[in-house]
Amino acid sequence: MEQENNQNIYLEAPDSHKGMAIGSLICSLICCCSGGIVSIISIITGIMAIKYANETEKLVAMGGDYMEQAKEASSKAGFYTNLTYFLFALWTIIGILVILLGGFSAISAISNLFS
């Protein structure tokens, strides 16, 4: 006779990505000092990453039946964290290119070519 006992099943808690989410938001705030739509979007995605990281921790604390939802929230937190770092890197590369091309006057000159 086979006995089923669900109480002895231990599910691995998903990573909340909270530390990385906070780090990505800090990078976004540094990037925000230079302005631009990319930096504003990266701040929004950083906030979303922290929101889902907190949700993951809350669902893990509730345990049991909420582990599947915690995995989904962890996946979203990881996605938004990576997206925020990507946007930060993109904006940093754009900033370096602007400096190498002679600052914003170079961008102005390039935009005048197309007008």
Summary of the structure (lengths in Angstrom):
residues: 115
radius of gyration: 21.2
end to end distance: 81.8
largest distance: 82.3
contacts: 322
relative contact order: 0.16
helix: 79%
strand: 0%
